[in-house]
Every structure is written in C-alpha cells, then in structure tokens.
Amino acid sequence: MSDTSYTPAKVWTWSQESGGRFASINRPVAGPTQDKDLPVGKHPMQLYSLATPNGVKVTVMLEELLAAGHTGAEYDAWLINIGEGDQFGSGFVDVNPNSKIPALMDHSGDAPQRVFESGSIMMHLAEKFGAFLPKEGSERTEVMSWLFWQMGSAPYLGGGFGHFYAYAPEKWEYPIDRFAMEAKRQLDVLDRQLADHQYIAGGDYSIADMAIWAWYGQLVLGRLYDAAEFLDVESYTHVVRWAKAIDARPAVSRGRMVNRAFGELHTQLRERHDASDFDTRTQDKLETAAE
C-alpha cells in the first residue's frame, strides 16, 4: 500500500484528466460535442456499436435471431469508435443520451424507435421476435433475473476490476484486490448455478446466456484484460464448460466479429450490412484489396 493518502476536497472539481487508457474521452457532463449525423442503411435494424462486451451481446443476439430464421432481424451495423469520441456526435446522442454503445434504431414499425442500453435492446428484440425469452411464468422470471444480474454485476468487472488491473495509469493494490475479490465472487455465483444447469437459467439457451457470456464467458476464455491466470479462471470448471459450448456456436463467432476494430485482421468486420460480409469484407481482405 502507498504511504500517501488522498483527502477529498469539499466539492469535487474536474481539474485534469482522470488518467488511464480512456482518460481522453471521460468527462463529467453529458450531451454532444460535435454535430454528426448517423448513417442509415437498408435493413429494419440499424445498430451503432463497437465490439466491447456490451456491443457483443447485441450482435450475437442479432446473428442468433437470423440463424433461427427471423429474417426481420436483418441489420446494418455501423462502427462507433469510442476512442475517437464518435459516441458524442449529435446523431448518436439522439439515439442514446447516455453516449454509450450499443444503440439501436428499429425502423420496422410505423415510426422509428430508438432503443439504448444493451439489456433493453436484448429484451426489445426477444419480445419482438418471440425468441430466447420465455413468454411467461417462472421460466421468464428466471431469465430476467439473470439478465439483470449481469447488468448490475458487470460494472464491477469492467469499470472496477478491468479498469484498475488493465487500464489505470498505475497498479494500486487496494482497488485491484477489492475488485478481484468481487470478480471471483461473481464467477463463483455463476459456477454454482451452472453446476446444476446446462445454461444460466435452466435447460434452454436464452438472452441471459448471451449477455453473461459476452462478459464472463470471454473472461474465462482469456479474452478480457489478460487476467485469466490472475483470477484462476480454470478453477470455475462449470463456467468454463458453459463458455466453451457457447463459443462454439456459429452465430456467436459471427457476432464477435461485428464492429470489431481490434485484434487480428481476419476477426474484424468493422461494418456489417449483409451476411456475405463475413466472407468478403473482413479487414484482412479489405486491406489486401487496397494494396
């Protein structure tokens, strides 16, 4: 522990960047910083996103819906580069006043409907297409409970553990220990549930699995924060089994690629406008064609 301590001021003021990898885009006020319209494609669903865990939830669901034959779920996916502040453009803020990805415009009805927050988007799509969410009864309640568990828990994993372990300008023992403890507690919650269930809410694959897998599944598969060894993820054997099973689903593999602007080039489909884009418009192919 440091031998220095911080005494908070009576009134906090924003006097400098907060530090860390995303300091340049963090600010204590909302609203747009630039006038910038959003593009609109030809499909009913217009998604504006990036392949962070919250973005992956929705692209996985859209690909699962299409795989299940719900053609009305066809979508255009537009890249929102949060490192460059795209989320503060006026058009994006009109769709999501919270300036966070993902954001969806549903053009399938009489008037365009904005939907923001990943859990809300998943519920909207599940109810619209009658898929991956039981219509009523205890089974629906169980899925909803786990979906909201993810919404409440993941900020401790991402904004807490992930920030201090991977992104903060320095390594501080106290916050890393505090949030590592919570991340492991959450993994234990999942491991105990999955010891007796094939999927999170029971025997059927649901939006709860998609939402939780995007965070915790990818964590135990070694894809988040380079922290798998530190958190001893292999000890959560039931979570690992579940994560690998979902990872093997073709729609999940596709969903992970959409709006991805990092990692190996063949895994990046920065924009998605047609199913054929997975074969023809990944970043490796686009860069080869441009040479």
TORKOL-4160 file (C-alpha; in steps of 0.2 Angstrom, whole numbers, padded with zeros to 4 digits, m for minus):
291
<pt num="1" X="0000" Y="0000" Z="0000"/>
<pt num="2" X="0006" Y="0018" Z="m0003"/>
<pt num="3" X="0012" Y="0028" Z="0011"/>
<pt num="4" X="0002" Y="0043" Z="0004"/>
<pt num="5" X="m0016" Y="0046" Z="0006"/>
<pt num="6" X="m0029" Y="0057" Z="m0003"/>
<pt num="7" X="m0040" Y="0069" Z="0006"/>
<pt num="8" X="m0055" Y="0073" Z="m0005"/>
<pt num="9" X="m0060" Y="0092" Z="m0007"/>
<pt num="10" X="m0076" Y="0098" Z="0000"/>
<pt num="11" X="m0083" Y="0100" Z="m0018"/>
<pt num="12" X="m0075" Y="0090" Z="m0032"/>
<pt num="13" X="m0069" Y="0099" Z="m0047"/>
<pt num="14" X="m0064" Y="0092" Z="m0064"/>
<pt num="15" X="m0046" Y="0099" Z="m0064"/>
<pt num="16" X="m0037" Y="0086" Z="m0075"/>
<pt num="17" X="m0039" Y="0070" Z="m0085"/>
<pt num="18" X="m0043" Y="0056" Z="m0074"/>
<pt num="19" X="m0029" Y="0045" Z="m0080"/>
<pt num="20" X="m0028" Y="0028" Z="m0089"/>
<pt num="21" X="m0032" Y="0022" Z="m0106"/>
<pt num="22" X="m0048" Y="0031" Z="m0109"/>
<pt num="23" X="m0044" Y="0047" Z="m0100"/>
<pt num="24" X="m0046" Y="0057" Z="m0116"/>
<pt num="25" X="m0065" Y="0053" Z="m0118"/>
<pt num="26" X="m0070" Y="0053" Z="m0100"/>
<pt num="27" X="m0079" Y="0069" Z="m0094"/>
<pt num="28" X="m0092" Y="0074" Z="m0080"/>
<pt num="29" X="m0105" Y="0081" Z="m0092"/>
<pt num="30" X="m0117" Y="0073" Z="m0105"/>
<pt num="31" X="m0123" Y="0079" Z="m0122"/>
<pt num="32" X="m0115" Y="0080" Z="m0139"/>
<pt num="33" X="m0098" Y="0088" Z="m0143"/>
<pt num="34" X="m0100" Y="0089" Z="m0162"/>
<pt num="35" X="m0113" Y="0089" Z="m0175"/>
<pt num="36" X="m0113" Y="0072" Z="m0184"/>
<pt num="37" X="m0127" Y="0063" Z="m0192"/>
<pt num="38" X="m0128" Y="0044" Z="m0191"/>
<pt num="39" X="m0128" Y="0034" Z="m0207"/>
<pt num="40" X="m0144" Y="0023" Z="m0211"/>
<pt num="41" X="m0143" Y="0008" Z="m0221"/>
<pt num="42" X="m0157" Y="m0003" Z="m0229"/>
<pt num="43" X="m0162" Y="m0015" Z="m0216"/>
<pt num="44" X="m0175" Y="m0013" Z="m0202"/>
<pt num="45" X="m0162" Y="m0013" Z="m0188"/>
<pt num="46" X="m0149" Y="0000" Z="m0188"/>
<pt num="47" X="m0135" Y="m0004" Z="m0175"/>
<pt num="48" X="m0122" Y="0008" Z="m0169"/>
<pt num="49" X="m0109" Y="m0001" Z="m0159"/>
<pt num="50" X="m0091" Y="m0007" Z="m0155"/>
<pt num="51" X="m0087" Y="m0025" Z="m0151"/>
<pt num="52" X="m0084" Y="m0022" Z="m0132"/>
<pt num="53" X="m0093" Y="m0035" Z="m0121"/>
<pt num="54" X="m0109" Y="m0024" Z="m0121"/>
<pt num="55" X="m0108" Y="m0022" Z="m0140"/>
<pt num="56" X="m0105" Y="m0041" Z="m0142"/>
<pt num="57" X="m0121" Y="m0045" Z="m0133"/>
<pt num="58" X="m0132" Y="m0037" Z="m0146"/>
<pt num="59" X="m0123" Y="m0043" Z="m0162"/>
<pt num="60" X="m0123" Y="m0061" Z="m0155"/>
<pt num="61" X="m0141" Y="m0060" Z="m0152"/>
<pt num="62" X="m0145" Y="m0052" Z="m0170"/>
<pt num="63" X="m0135" Y="m0066" Z="m0178"/>
<pt num="64" X="m0143" Y="m0079" Z="m0167"/>
<pt num="65" X="m0160" Y="m0072" Z="m0172"/>
<pt num="66" X="m0155" Y="m0073" Z="m0191"/>
<pt num="67" X="m0149" Y="m0091" Z="m0188"/>
<pt num="68" X="m0165" Y="m0096" Z="m0181"/>
<pt num="69" X="m0174" Y="m0089" Z="m0196"/>
<pt num="70" X="m0180" Y="m0072" Z="m0190"/>
<pt num="71" X="m0177" Y="m0063" Z="m0206"/>
<pt num="72" X="m0184" Y="m0047" Z="m0199"/>
<pt num="73" X="m0169" Y="m0046" Z="m0188"/>
<pt num="74" X="m0158" Y="m0041" Z="m0203"/>
<pt num="75" X="m0147" Y="m0027" Z="m0198"/>
<pt num="76" X="m0134" Y="m0014" Z="m0203"/>
<pt num="77" X="m0120" Y="m0012" Z="m0190"/>
<pt num="78" X="m0111" Y="0004" Z="m0190"/>
<pt num="79" X="m0094" Y="0006" Z="m0181"/>
<pt num="80" X="m0094" Y="0019" Z="m0167"/>
<pt num="81" X="m0076" Y="0022" Z="m0162"/>
<pt num="82" X="m0077" Y="0027" Z="m0144"/>
<pt num="83" X="m0058" Y="0030" Z="m0143"/>
<pt num="84" X="m0061" Y="0044" Z="m0156"/>
<pt num="85" X="m0077" Y="0051" Z="m0147"/>
<pt num="86" X="m0090" Y="0045" Z="m0160"/>
<pt num="87" X="m0102" Y="0042" Z="m0146"/>
<pt num="88" X="m0103" Y="0061" Z="m0143"/>
<pt num="89" X="m0109" Y="0065" Z="m0160"/>
<pt num="90" X="m0126" Y="0073" Z="m0160"/>
<pt num="91" X="m0134" Y="0059" Z="m0170"/>
<pt num="92" X="m0128" Y="0046" Z="m0158"/>
<pt num="93" X="m0133" Y="0056" Z="m0143"/>
<pt num="94" X="m0151" Y="0057" Z="m0151"/>
<pt num="95" X="m0151" Y="0038" Z="m0150"/>
<pt num="96" X="m0143" Y="0036" Z="m0134"/>
<pt num="97" X="m0142" Y="0052" Z="m0122"/>
<pt num="98" X="m0130" Y="0042" Z="m0111"/>
<pt num="99" X="m0117" Y="0041" Z="m0125"/>
<pt num="100" X="m0113" Y="0023" Z="m0123"/>
<pt num="101" X="m0113" Y="0009" Z="m0135"/>
<pt num="102" X="m0123" Y="m0001" Z="m0141"/>
<pt num="103" X="m0138" Y="0009" Z="m0148"/>
<pt num="104" X="m0151" Y="0003" Z="m0160"/>
<pt num="105" X="m0164" Y="0011" Z="m0171"/>
<pt num="106" X="m0178" Y="0000" Z="m0175"/>
<pt num="107" X="m0186" Y="0005" Z="m0192"/>
<pt num="108" X="m0198" Y="m0009" Z="m0193"/>
<pt num="109" X="m0214" Y="m0001" Z="m0186"/>
<pt num="110" X="m0224" Y="0014" Z="m0190"/>
<pt num="111" X="m0211" Y="0026" Z="m0183"/>
<pt num="112" X="m0193" Y="0023" Z="m0179"/>
<pt num="113" X="m0190" Y="0018" Z="m0162"/>
<pt num="114" X="m0174" Y="0021" Z="m0153"/>
<pt num="115" X="m0168" Y="0008" Z="m0140"/>
<pt num="116" X="m0152" Y="0010" Z="m0129"/>
<pt num="117" X="m0144" Y="0000" Z="m0115"/>
<pt num="118" X="m0139" Y="m0017" Z="m0120"/>
<pt num="119" X="m0151" Y="m0026" Z="m0109"/>
<pt num="120" X="m0165" Y="m0016" Z="m0115"/>
<pt num="121" X="m0160" Y="m0019" Z="m0133"/>
<pt num="122" X="m0160" Y="m0038" Z="m0130"/>
<pt num="123" X="m0177" Y="m0038" Z="m0122"/>
<pt num="124" X="m0184" Y="m0027" Z="m0136"/>
<pt num="125" X="m0178" Y="m0040" Z="m0149"/>
<pt num="126" X="m0183" Y="m0055" Z="m0139"/>
<pt num="127" X="m0201" Y="m0049" Z="m0137"/>
<pt num="128" X="m0202" Y="m0043" Z="m0155"/>
<pt num="129" X="m0197" Y="m0060" Z="m0162"/>
<pt num="130" X="m0203" Y="m0071" Z="m0148"/>
<pt num="131" X="m0186" Y="m0079" Z="m0146"/>
<pt num="132" X="m0173" Y="m0083" Z="m0132"/>
<pt num="133" X="m0185" Y="m0077" Z="m0119"/>
<pt num="134" X="m0200" Y="m0087" Z="m0112"/>
<pt num="135" X="m0216" Y="m0078" Z="m0114"/>
<pt num="136" X="m0222" Y="m0080" Z="m0096"/>
<pt num="137" X="m0221" Y="m0089" Z="m0080"/>
<pt num="138" X="m0206" Y="m0094" Z="m0069"/>
<pt num="139" X="m0195" Y="m0098" Z="m0083"/>
<pt num="140" X="m0197" Y="m0080" Z="m0090"/>
<pt num="141" X="m0194" Y="m0073" Z="m0072"/>
<pt num="142" X="m0178" Y="m0084" Z="m0070"/>
<pt num="143" X="m0171" Y="m0077" Z="m0087"/>
<pt num="144" X="m0175" Y="m0059" Z="m0082"/>
<pt num="145" X="m0167" Y="m0061" Z="m0065"/>
<pt num="146" X="m0150" Y="m0067" Z="m0073"/>
<pt num="147" X="m0151" Y="m0054" Z="m0086"/>
<pt num="148" X="m0152" Y="m0040" Z="m0073"/>
<pt num="149" X="m0139" Y="m0049" Z="m0063"/>
<pt num="150" X="m0127" Y="m0046" Z="m0077"/>
<pt num="151" X="m0132" Y="m0028" Z="m0079"/>
<pt num="152" X="m0129" Y="m0025" Z="m0061"/>
<pt num="153" X="m0113" Y="m0036" Z="m0059"/>
<pt num="154" X="m0103" Y="m0032" Z="m0075"/>
<pt num="155" X="m0098" Y="m0014" Z="m0070"/>
<pt num="156" X="m0088" Y="m0021" Z="m0055"/>
<pt num="157" X="m0079" Y="m0032" Z="m0068"/>
<pt num="158" X="m0077" Y="m0019" Z="m0081"/>
<pt num="159" X="m0076" Y="m0002" Z="m0073"/>
<pt num="160" X="m0069" Y="m0009" Z="m0057"/>
<pt num="161" X="m0058" Y="m0024" Z="m0059"/>
<pt num="162" X="m0054" Y="m0021" Z="m0078"/>
<pt num="163" X="m0050" Y="m0003" Z="m0076"/>
<pt num="164" X="m0038" Y="m0005" Z="m0061"/>
<pt num="165" X="m0030" Y="m0021" Z="m0067"/>
<pt num="166" X="m0028" Y="m0016" Z="m0085"/>
<pt num="167" X="m0031" Y="0002" Z="m0089"/>
<pt num="168" X="m0027" Y="0013" Z="m0074"/>
<pt num="169" X="m0010" Y="0023" Z="m0076"/>
<pt num="170" X="m0003" Y="0014" Z="m0061"/>
<pt num="171" X="m0006" Y="m0003" Z="m0052"/>
<pt num="172" X="m0013" Y="0000" Z="m0035"/>
<pt num="173" X="m0015" Y="m0015" Z="m0023"/>
<pt num="174" X="m0031" Y="m0009" Z="m0014"/>
<pt num="175" X="m0043" Y="m0007" Z="m0029"/>
<pt num="176" X="m0036" Y="m0022" Z="m0038"/>
<pt num="177" X="m0038" Y="m0033" Z="m0023"/>
<pt num="178" X="m0055" Y="m0026" Z="m0019"/>
<pt num="179" X="m0062" Y="m0029" Z="m0037"/>
<pt num="180" X="m0053" Y="m0045" Z="m0040"/>
<pt num="181" X="m0062" Y="m0052" Z="m0024"/>
<pt num="182" X="m0079" Y="m0046" Z="m0031"/>
<pt num="183" X="m0075" Y="m0053" Z="m0049"/>
<pt num="184" X="m0071" Y="m0070" Z="m0041"/>
<pt num="185" X="m0086" Y="m0070" Z="m0030"/>
<pt num="186" X="m0097" Y="m0067" Z="m0046"/>
<pt num="187" X="m0088" Y="m0081" Z="m0055"/>
<pt num="188" X="m0092" Y="m0092" Z="m0040"/>
<pt num="189" X="m0110" Y="m0087" Z="m0041"/>
<pt num="190" X="m0111" Y="m0092" Z="m0060"/>
<pt num="191" X="m0101" Y="m0108" Z="m0056"/>
<pt num="192" X="m0113" Y="m0114" Z="m0043"/>
<pt num="193" X="m0128" Y="m0110" Z="m0054"/>
<pt num="194" X="m0120" Y="m0119" Z="m0069"/>
<pt num="195" X="m0116" Y="m0134" Z="m0059"/>
<pt num="196" X="m0134" Y="m0139" Z="m0060"/>
<pt num="197" X="m0140" Y="m0131" Z="m0076"/>
<pt num="198" X="m0134" Y="m0133" Z="m0094"/>
<pt num="199" X="m0137" Y="m0114" Z="m0097"/>
<pt num="200" X="m0139" Y="m0100" Z="m0085"/>
<pt num="201" X="m0157" Y="m0100" Z="m0082"/>
<pt num="202" X="m0160" Y="m0119" Z="m0085"/>
<pt num="203" X="m0161" Y="m0130" Z="m0100"/>
<pt num="204" X="m0163" Y="m0118" Z="m0113"/>
<pt num="205" X="m0151" Y="m0105" Z="m0121"/>
<pt num="206" X="m0158" Y="m0088" Z="m0118"/>
<pt num="207" X="m0153" Y="m0069" Z="m0118"/>
<pt num="208" X="m0146" Y="m0072" Z="m0101"/>
<pt num="209" X="m0133" Y="m0083" Z="m0108"/>
<pt num="210" X="m0129" Y="m0071" Z="m0122"/>
<pt num="211" X="m0127" Y="m0056" Z="m0110"/>
<pt num="212" X="m0117" Y="m0065" Z="m0097"/>
<pt num="213" X="m0106" Y="m0074" Z="m0109"/>
<pt num="214" X="m0101" Y="m0058" Z="m0118"/>
<pt num="215" X="m0093" Y="m0053" Z="m0101"/>
<pt num="216" X="m0089" Y="m0068" Z="m0090"/>
<pt num="217" X="m0088" Y="m0081" Z="m0104"/>
<pt num="218" X="m0075" Y="m0071" Z="m0113"/>
<pt num="219" X="m0066" Y="m0068" Z="m0097"/>
<pt num="220" X="m0064" Y="m0086" Z="m0093"/>
<pt num="221" X="m0059" Y="m0089" Z="m0111"/>
<pt num="222" X="m0044" Y="m0077" Z="m0109"/>
<pt num="223" X="m0051" Y="m0063" Z="m0119"/>
<pt num="224" X="m0053" Y="m0049" Z="m0106"/>
<pt num="225" X="m0039" Y="m0039" Z="m0098"/>
<pt num="226" X="m0026" Y="m0053" Z="m0099"/>
<pt num="227" X="m0032" Y="m0058" Z="m0082"/>
<pt num="228" X="m0037" Y="m0077" Z="m0084"/>
<pt num="229" X="m0022" Y="m0083" Z="m0074"/>
<pt num="230" X="m0023" Y="m0069" Z="m0061"/>
<pt num="231" X="m0041" Y="m0074" Z="m0057"/>
<pt num="232" X="m0038" Y="m0093" Z="m0059"/>
<pt num="233" X="m0052" Y="m0094" Z="m0070"/>
<pt num="234" X="m0049" Y="m0113" Z="m0074"/>
<pt num="235" X="m0055" Y="m0117" Z="m0056"/>
<pt num="236" X="m0073" Y="m0112" Z="m0061"/>
<pt num="237" X="m0075" Y="m0128" Z="m0071"/>
<pt num="238" X="m0094" Y="m0126" Z="m0074"/>
<pt num="239" X="m0092" Y="m0109" Z="m0081"/>
<pt num="240" X="m0078" Y="m0114" Z="m0092"/>
<pt num="241" X="m0088" Y="m0129" Z="m0099"/>
<pt num="242" X="m0103" Y="m0117" Z="m0102"/>
<pt num="243" X="m0092" Y="m0103" Z="m0110"/>
<pt num="244" X="m0084" Y="m0116" Z="m0122"/>
<pt num="245" X="m0101" Y="m0123" Z="m0128"/>
<pt num="246" X="m0107" Y="m0105" Z="m0132"/>
<pt num="247" X="m0091" Y="m0100" Z="m0140"/>
<pt num="248" X="m0093" Y="m0115" Z="m0152"/>
<pt num="249" X="m0110" Y="m0108" Z="m0159"/>
<pt num="250" X="m0108" Y="m0101" Z="m0176"/>
<pt num="251" X="m0119" Y="m0086" Z="m0173"/>
<pt num="252" X="m0108" Y="m0082" Z="m0158"/>
<pt num="253" X="m0092" Y="m0082" Z="m0168"/>
<pt num="254" X="m0100" Y="m0071" Z="m0181"/>
<pt num="255" X="m0107" Y="m0059" Z="m0168"/>
<pt num="256" X="m0090" Y="m0057" Z="m0160"/>
<pt num="257" X="m0083" Y="m0051" Z="m0177"/>
<pt num="258" X="m0096" Y="m0037" Z="m0180"/>
<pt num="259" X="m0090" Y="m0019" Z="m0176"/>
<pt num="260" X="m0073" Y="m0026" Z="m0171"/>
<pt num="261" X="m0059" Y="m0014" Z="m0174"/>
<pt num="262" X="m0045" Y="m0023" Z="m0164"/>
<pt num="263" X="m0037" Y="m0039" Z="m0164"/>
<pt num="264" X="m0031" Y="m0050" Z="m0179"/>
<pt num="265" X="m0037" Y="m0043" Z="m0195"/>
<pt num="266" X="m0047" Y="m0058" Z="m0201"/>
<pt num="267" X="m0058" Y="m0056" Z="m0185"/>
<pt num="268" X="m0063" Y="m0038" Z="m0189"/>
<pt num="269" X="m0079" Y="m0035" Z="m0198"/>
<pt num="270" X="m0080" Y="m0016" Z="m0194"/>
<pt num="271" X="m0096" Y="m0014" Z="m0203"/>
<pt num="272" X="m0109" Y="m0027" Z="m0207"/>
<pt num="273" X="m0123" Y="m0024" Z="m0220"/>
<pt num="274" X="m0125" Y="m0042" Z="m0227"/>
<pt num="275" X="m0122" Y="m0060" Z="m0221"/>
<pt num="276" X="m0109" Y="m0061" Z="m0236"/>
<pt num="277" X="m0099" Y="m0048" Z="m0227"/>
<pt num="278" X="m0091" Y="m0061" Z="m0216"/>
<pt num="279" X="m0083" Y="m0069" Z="m0231"/>
<pt num="280" X="m0079" Y="m0054" Z="m0241"/>
<pt num="281" X="m0077" Y="m0038" Z="m0230"/>
<pt num="282" X="m0066" Y="m0043" Z="m0215"/>
<pt num="283" X="m0052" Y="m0031" Z="m0213"/>
<pt num="284" X="m0038" Y="m0043" Z="m0219"/>
<pt num="285" X="m0047" Y="m0044" Z="m0236"/>
<pt num="286" X="m0051" Y="m0026" Z="m0237"/>
<pt num="287" X="m0033" Y="m0021" Z="m0234"/>
<pt num="288" X="m0027" Y="m0034" Z="m0246"/>
<pt num="289" X="m0038" Y="m0027" Z="m0260"/>
<pt num="290" X="m0032" Y="m0010" Z="m0256"/>
<pt num="291" X="m0014" Y="m0014" Z="m0259"/>
